[in-house]
Amino acid sequence: MTTHSPFLVTALDAARAAADVIRRYYQRNLEVVIKADKSPVTQADIDTEKAIRAIIGARFPEHGFYGEETGQSALDADYLWLVDPIDGTKAFVREYPFFSTQIALMHRGELIVGVSSAPIYGELAYAQAGVGAWLNDKPIRVSDIDSIEAAAISAGNLKTLAKSTGWARYGQLVARVSRIRGYGDFLHYHLLAAGKLEAVIESDVNILDIAALAVIVEAAGGKFTDLNGKPLGLETTSVLAANSRMHSTLLRELS
């Protein structure tokens, strides 16, 4: 049995506290406020983040915090928590289960812990960099499929890609793969990390949506970069995540 670090234990405890808040609010016909960036927010988002922040702040008061709803503090600290309390608020509001809580920890620019909790869907994925990844407490590993023709690829938000010169290359890739799907949100990353599909492509994301999922995919043996092959940072907006055998092939095809 692997002993989890105090950081991962804290992230898991925070995710469970978040799940309690989410279950209390889910399907309660909440008032929705539209933020300046046109994304929706509810009282559930705010209260969920407060529950997460309370647990992290109590245990690691010197750490930085970068939250979707309650703001940022000490972004230059050695340890920085990245939190999206309800990633997929639109799904939450419309009462279908494709939303999750995303909690990641970055140490001096490197992502080291990730928890992706989808309490209504019924999945909890988590990982510690260099140690391993788990889905519902069972160890997971990416697939070893290494050809485009045998690969299953899932795509998320592609609006920016669709407006770019890369759209034609993406179309050529779609024509070759075994299966193209759009599982979206947390779900296709869980499937990738568990070896159920080979790659995820997105062109419009926020680091808070993907930080935890990046830790999980890489700890499961995958590779997670932006669409140009660059490592993740706070400004990242696109994703090419794949098993380690497929990543360089797909990067070449798309660029």
Secondary structure, DSSP 8 states (H G I E B T S, - for coil): -----HHHHHHHHHHHHHHHHHHHHTTS----EE-TTS-EE-HHHHHHHHHHHHHHHHH-TTSEEEESSS-EE-TTSSEEEEEEEEETHHHHHHT-S--EEEEEEEETTEEEEEEEEETTTTEEEEEETTTEEEETTEE--------GGG-EEEE---HHHHTSTHHHHHHHHHHHSSEEE---HHHHHHHHHTTS-SEEEESS--HHHHHHHHHHHHHTTEEEE-TTS----TT---EEEEETTTHHHHHHHH-
